[in-house]
């Protein structure tokens, strides 16, 4: 199952995607099944029922839609740093033996096709193509053996990072949370469409058509099941929570000279089986 959250005119809606074709309903239309957040909270059967309902919905014209993040306000967005050995080697850090968790806030999220904003206070806007995991069934102290049963699906994330602010302190939170820097989407893909744990998926980030990152989810040091198990030792996971699993080598900060994104650039992240997330870069508007 593949779901898309969108805006048509002034109305939000939910669609399913099959072979590039979108069928969906807005919240004003009869039969609208609700947001992805509400469906995840309703339980596993709700997604299947919504997919079946939308399979007969009207055809949508993608050119007339604005894509929203699959989940606009996740209860938690937990990111993982240094989860690919090749990326750790290009960073100023040693490879940690425990996952490097840090938060992202929902105010940073944007959808496919929306501009990633370079903030007024920095020119060091970097790209990070990543796999995002969406929790379907919550819990605490989830075992590695049961962890994948708690996953509802996956999506693509571009965790654009403001590097000079990231390195202002030992904690990365500010540099990872500027508004309109967390591109998420375009599609939520349920687990049944992908290998268990989303293992073995090619990930490619391109900047203006040039490949800048190329990796595979099989190379993650901490896989999806282990991330869920370790995180849930401390934190109660809930339906709709998002875990962003880390980026492979090739970031702009590590290049010489550095390669930072600038207004007019196009950054795309493609993950096998999930599609392509595309965002232009724009400057943050001046203060009113």
PELINHU-V599807 format. One record per pair of residues at least 12 apart in sequence whose ideal C-beta (glycine too) atoms are under 10 Angstrom apart, sorted by the first residue. I is the first residue (numbers start at 1). GAP is how many residues later the second one is. Records with the same first field share a line. If there is no record, write none. Layout:
# PELINHU-V599807
I=GAP / GAP
This chain:
# PELINHU-V599807
1=15 / 16 / 17 / 46 / 47 / 49 / 50 / 51 / 53 / 54 / 151 / 152 / 186 / 187 / 188 / 189 / 190 / 191 / 192
2=13 / 14 / 15 / 16 / 17 / 20 / 49 / 151 / 184 / 185 / 186 / 187 / 188 / 191 / 271 / 272 / 273
3=12 / 13 / 14 / 21 / 30 / 32 / 33 / 36 / 44 / 47 / 48 / 51 / 67 / 150 / 152 / 184 / 185 / 186 / 187
4=12 / 13 / 18 / 19 / 20 / 32 / 50 / 56 / 58 / 61 / 63 / 64 / 66 / 107 / 108 / 181 / 182 / 183 / 184 / 271
5=19 / 30 / 31 / 32 / 62 / 63 / 64 / 65 / 66 / 67 / 106 / 107 / 179 / 180 / 181 / 182 / 183
6=16 / 18 / 20 / 54 / 56 / 58 / 59 / 60 / 61 / 62 / 105 / 106 / 179 / 180
7=19 / 57 / 58 / 59 / 60 / 61 / 104
8=16 / 17 / 18 / 20 / 52 / 53 / 56 / 57 / 58
9=17 / 19 / 55 / 56 / 57
10=16 / 18
11=14 / 15 / 16 / 17 / 18 / 21
12=14 / 15 / 16 / 20 / 23 / 54 / 56 / 60
13=12 / 13 / 14 / 15 / 16 / 19 / 22 / 41 / 44 / 47 / 52 / 55
14=12 / 13 / 18 / 19 / 20 / 21 / 22 / 24 / 25 / 36 / 39 / 40 / 43 / 54 / 56 / 174
15=39 / 42 / 43 / 44 / 45 / 47 / 50 / 52 / 172
16=17 / 34 / 35 / 36 / 37 / 38 / 39 / 41 / 44 / 171
17=37 / 43 / 45 / 169 / 170 / 171 / 172 / 258
18=33 / 37
20=42 / 255
21=38 / 39 / 41
22=32 / 35 / 36 / 37 / 38 / 39 / 40 / 43 / 165
23=31 / 32 / 33 / 34 / 35 / 36 / 37
24=30 / 33 / 34 / 35 / 36 / 41
25=25 / 28 / 29 / 32 / 33 / 35
26=31 / 32 / 34
29=28 / 29
31=19 / 22 / 23 / 25 / 26
32=18 / 21 / 22 / 25
33=13 / 14 / 16 / 17 / 18 / 19 / 20 / 21 / 24
34=12 / 16
35=15 / 33 / 35 / 36 / 37 / 38 / 205
36=14 / 32 / 33 / 34 / 35 / 36 / 98 / 116 / 117 / 152 / 203 / 204
37=33 / 34 / 35 / 36 / 37 / 38 / 202 / 203
38=12 / 201 / 202
39=12 / 97 / 113 / 149 / 200 / 201
40=31 / 34 / 94 / 95 / 96 / 97 / 98 / 112 / 113 / 148 / 198 / 199 / 200 / 201
41=34 / 95 / 97 / 197 / 198 / 199
42=197
43=93 / 94 / 196
44=92 / 93 / 105 / 108 / 146 / 195
46=90
47=89 / 105 / 106 / 141 / 143
48=142 / 144
51=139
62=51 / 124
65=46 / 47 / 48 / 121
66=45 / 46 / 47 / 48
67=43 / 44 / 45 / 46 / 47 / 116 / 117 / 118 / 119 / 120 / 210 / 211
68=41 / 42 / 43 / 44 / 45 / 46 / 116 / 117 / 118
69=37 / 40 / 41 / 42 / 43 / 45 / 63 / 86 / 88 / 113 / 114 / 115 / 116 / 117 / 119 / 173
70=39 / 41 / 42 / 62 / 64 / 83 / 84 / 85 / 86 / 114 / 115 / 116 / 117 / 118 / 119 / 170 / 172
71=35 / 38 / 61 / 63 / 84 / 113 / 114 / 117 / 169 / 170 / 171
72=34 / 37 / 39 / 112
73=32 / 33 / 34 / 36 / 167
74=30 / 31 / 32 / 35 / 58 / 60 / 61 / 110 / 164 / 165 / 166 / 167 / 168 / 169
75=31 / 60 / 63 / 161 / 162 / 163 / 164 / 165 / 166 / 167
76=27 / 28 / 29 / 30 / 59 / 155 / 159 / 160 / 161 / 162 / 164 / 165 / 166 / 167
77=25 / 26 / 27 / 28 / 29 / 31 / 32 / 55 / 80 / 82 / 99 / 100 / 105 / 107 / 164 / 165 / 166 / 167
78=21 / 23 / 24 / 25 / 26 / 55 / 57 / 149 / 153 / 157 / 159 / 163 / 164 / 165 / 166 / 167
79=21 / 22 / 23 / 24 / 25 / 49 / 51 / 53 / 78 / 80 / 82 / 93 / 94 / 97 / 98 / 103 / 163 / 164 / 165 / 166 / 167 / 168
80=19 / 20 / 21 / 22 / 50 / 51 / 53 / 79 / 140 / 141 / 142 / 147 / 150 / 151 / 163 / 164 / 165 / 166 / 167
81=12 / 15 / 18 / 19 / 20 / 21 / 47 / 78 / 80 / 85 / 91 / 95 / 163 / 165 / 166
82=12 / 13 / 14 / 17 / 18 / 139 / 140 / 164 / 165
83=12 / 13 / 16 / 17 / 47 / 48 / 134 / 136 / 137 / 138 / 139 / 140 / 144 / 161 / 162 / 163 / 164 / 165
84=46 / 119 / 129 / 131 / 132 / 133 / 135 / 136 / 137 / 161 / 162 / 163 / 164 / 165 / 166
85=134 / 135 / 136 / 163 / 164
86=127 / 129 / 133 / 162 / 163 / 164
87=41 / 126 / 128 / 132 / 134 / 159 / 160 / 161 / 162 / 163 / 164 / 167
88=12 / 133 / 158 / 161
89=160 / 165
90=158 / 159 / 160 / 161 / 163 / 164 / 165
91=158 / 160 / 162 / 163
92=75 / 161 / 162
95=126
96=125 / 126
97=124 / 125
98=124 / 132
99=122 / 123 / 127 / 128 / 131 / 132 / 144 / 146 / 147
100=72 / 122 / 146
101=121 / 126 / 129 / 130 / 133 / 134 / 142
102=64 / 69 / 70 / 71 / 73 / 74 / 75 / 142
103=68 / 69 / 70 / 73 / 74
104=53 / 55 / 69 / 72 / 73 / 77 / 78 / 80 / 138 / 140
105=68 / 71 / 72 / 73 / 74 / 77
106=71 / 76 / 78 / 136
107=70 / 71 / 72 / 73 / 75
108=51 / 52 / 68 / 69 / 70 / 71 / 72 / 73 / 74 / 75 / 76
109=48 / 70 / 71 / 72 / 73 / 74 / 75 / 76 / 133
110=48 / 50 / 69 / 70 / 71 / 72 / 73 / 74 / 75 / 169
111=72 / 73 / 74 / 75 / 166 / 168
112=43 / 44 / 46 / 71 / 72 / 73 / 74 / 75 / 156 / 157 / 163 / 164 / 165 / 166 / 167
113=70 / 72 / 73 / 164 / 165 / 166 / 167
114=66 / 69 / 70 / 71 / 164 / 165 / 166 / 168
115=65 / 68 / 148 / 164 / 165 / 166 / 167 / 168 / 169
116=42 / 44 / 62 / 64 / 65 / 66 / 67 / 145 / 147 / 149 / 151 / 163 / 164 / 165 / 166
117=43 / 61 / 62 / 63 / 64 / 146 / 162 / 164 / 165 / 166 / 167 / 168
118=42 / 44 / 60 / 62 / 63 / 142 / 143 / 144 / 145 / 147 / 163 / 164 / 165 / 166
119=43 / 46 / 59 / 60 / 61 / 62 / 164 / 165
120=163 / 164 / 165 / 166 / 167
121=41 / 43 / 44 / 57 / 163
122=40 / 41 / 42 / 43 / 44 / 53 / 56 / 138 / 162
123=39 / 40 / 41 / 135 / 137 / 138 / 139 / 160
124=37 / 38 / 39 / 40 / 41 / 42 / 43 / 51 / 128 / 129 / 134 / 136 / 137
125=35 / 36 / 37 / 38 / 39 / 53 / 56 / 127 / 135 / 136 / 137 / 138 / 140 / 142 / 156 / 158
126=33 / 34 / 35 / 36 / 37 / 40 / 49 / 55 / 121 / 125 / 126 / 127 / 128 / 129 / 132 / 133 / 134 / 135 / 141
127=31 / 32 / 33 / 34 / 56 / 78 / 79 / 80 / 85 / 86 / 120 / 123 / 124 / 125 / 126 / 132 / 133 / 134 / 138 / 140 / 141 / 142 / 152 / 154
128=29 / 30 / 31 / 32 / 33 / 48 / 77 / 85 / 116 / 118 / 119 / 120 / 122 / 123 / 124 / 125 / 139 / 141
129=27 / 28 / 29 / 30 / 54 / 74 / 75 / 76 / 77 / 83 / 84 / 85 / 86 / 118 / 119 / 121 / 122 / 138 / 139 / 140 / 141 / 142 / 148
130=25 / 26 / 27 / 28 / 29 / 54 / 73 / 75 / 83 / 85 / 87 / 90 / 113 / 114 / 115 / 116 / 117 / 118 / 139 / 141 / 147
131=23 / 24 / 25 / 26 / 63 / 67 / 70 / 72 / 84 / 86 / 89 / 93 / 112 / 113 / 114 / 115 / 116 / 138 / 140 / 143
132=21 / 22 / 23 / 24 / 25 / 26 / 27 / 50 / 52 / 53 / 56 / 66 / 110 / 111 / 112 / 113 / 139 / 142 / 145
133=14 / 15 / 17 / 18 / 19 / 20 / 21 / 22 / 24 / 58 / 64 / 65 / 91 / 94 / 95 / 108 / 109 / 110 / 111 / 112
134=17 / 18 / 19 / 20 / 21 / 54 / 55 / 56 / 57 / 105 / 106 / 107 / 108 / 109
135=15 / 16 / 17 / 18 / 93 / 96 / 97 / 102 / 103 / 104 / 105 / 106 / 107 / 108
136=13 / 14 / 15 / 16 / 17 / 54 / 55 / 101 / 103 / 104 / 105
137=12 / 13 / 14 / 15 / 100 / 101 / 102
138=12 / 94 / 98 / 99 / 100 / 101 / 102 / 103
139=89 / 93 / 97 / 98 / 99
140=91 / 92 / 93 / 94 / 95 / 96 / 97
141=88 / 91 / 92 / 93 / 95
142=83 / 86 / 87 / 88 / 89 / 90 / 91 / 94 / 95
143=82 / 85 / 86 / 89
144=79 / 80 / 81 / 82 / 83 / 84 / 85 / 86
145=80 / 84
146=79 / 82 / 83
147=50 / 76 / 77 / 78 / 79 / 80 / 81 / 82 / 83 / 84 / 85 / 90
148=43 / 48 / 49 / 50 / 75 / 76 / 77 / 80
149=42 / 76 / 79
150=74 / 75 / 78 / 79 / 82 / 87 / 89 / 91
151=39 / 40 / 43 / 45 / 46 / 47 / 73 / 74 / 77 / 92
152=36 / 37 / 38 / 39 / 87 / 88 / 89
153=34 / 35 / 36 / 37 / 38 / 39 / 40 / 41 / 45 / 121
154=33 / 34 / 35 / 36 / 37 / 39 / 40 / 43 / 44 / 47 / 63 / 70 / 91 / 117 / 119 / 120
155=29 / 30 / 31 / 32 / 33 / 34 / 87 / 89 / 116 / 119 / 120 / 122
156=27 / 28 / 29 / 30 / 31 / 32 / 33 / 47 / 112 / 113 / 114 / 115 / 118 / 119 / 120 / 121 / 122
157=25 / 26 / 27 / 28 / 85 / 86 / 87 / 88 / 90 / 112 / 114 / 120
158=23 / 24 / 25 / 26 / 27 / 47 / 86 / 89 / 103 / 109 / 110 / 111 / 119 / 120 / 121
159=17 / 22 / 23 / 24 / 25 / 85 / 86 / 87 / 88 / 110
160=16 / 18 / 20 / 21 / 22 / 23 / 101 / 107 / 119 / 121
161=14 / 15 / 16 / 17 / 20 / 21 / 86 / 90 / 91 / 92
162=12 / 13 / 14 / 15 / 16 / 19 / 98
163=12 / 88 / 89 / 90 / 91 / 95 / 97
164=89 / 96
165=12 / 13
166=87
167=86
176=68
178=106
179=105
180=99 / 102 / 104
181=98 / 103
182=60 / 62
183=84 / 85 / 86 / 94 / 95 / 96
184=58 / 60 / 93
185=89 / 90 / 92 / 93 / 94
186=88 / 89 / 90 / 91 / 92
187=87 / 88 / 89 / 90
188=86
189=82 / 84 / 85 / 86
191=33
193=80 / 81
194=23 / 77 / 78 / 79 / 80
195=22 / 23 / 77 / 78
196=27 / 28 / 29
197=20 / 21 / 23 / 26 / 27 / 28 / 29 / 30 / 31
198=19 / 20 / 22 / 25 / 26 / 47 / 73 / 74 / 75 / 76
199=17 / 18 / 19 / 20 / 21 / 24 / 25 / 26
200=16 / 17 / 18 / 19 / 72 / 73
201=14 / 15 / 16 / 17 / 69 / 70 / 71 / 72 / 73
202=12 / 13 / 14 / 15 / 16 / 68 / 69 / 70 / 71
203=12 / 13 / 14 / 16 / 44 / 45 / 66 / 67 / 68 / 69 / 71
204=12 / 44 / 46 / 64 / 65 / 66 / 67 / 68 / 72
205=42 / 43 / 45 / 46 / 62 / 63 / 64 / 65 / 66 / 72
206=60 / 61 / 62 / 63 / 64 / 70 / 72
207=43 / 45 / 52 / 53 / 54 / 55 / 58 / 59 / 60 / 61 / 74
208=53 / 56 / 57 / 58 / 59 / 60 / 73
209=57 / 59
210=49
211=39 / 59
212=37 / 38 / 39 / 40 / 43 / 47 / 55
213=34 / 35 / 36 / 37 / 38 / 39 / 56
214=34 / 35 / 36
215=31 / 32 / 33 / 34 / 35 / 56
216=32 / 55 / 56
217=28 / 29 / 31 / 54 / 55 / 56
219=27 / 29 / 30
220=25 / 26 / 28
221=25
222=23 / 24
223=22
224=19 / 21
227=16 / 17 / 18 / 19
228=13 / 15
231=12
247=22
260=21
261=18 / 19 / 20
262=19 / 20 / 21
263=17 / 18 / 19 / 20 / 21
264=16 / 17 / 18 / 19
265=14 / 15 / 16 / 17
266=12 / 13 / 14 / 15
267=12 / 13 / 14
